[in-house]
């Protein structure tokens, strides 16, 4: 392989163990191959989200540790800041320390993606996933 670079990353042991189990299950030859595949998917999704334009409707699902310092306040503050694209939300207690929040969104795609990115980078948020259902103006009759 040409033009390869070696990098080093630090991961929590539990995360690496789960990743290794997936590598075995999917039959990857190495961690490097699996990481390259995961990075390609991450980059494609990033580019797709960045290309969204116009009015959209969808959901942002977040899983977070509600014991993380100030995470709930930060999530609430972001929801107030982006109330122009938030229709409603649903809060679900998953276990003793994790919550799932589903935020229904409608409005400018750039604002929705911006909200998703800010939620994703909030300390204590484990996952933030945007699912765009459709352009808001093209919902079938």
Buried (B, 14 or more C-beta within 10 A) or exposed (E): EEEEEEEEEEEEEEEEEEBEEEBEEEEBEEEEEBBBEEEEEEEEEEEEBEEBEEBBBBBBBBBBBBEBEEBBEBBEEBBEEBEEBBEEBEEEEEEEEBBBBBBBBBBBBBBBBBBBBBBBEBEBBEEBEBEBEEBBEEEEE
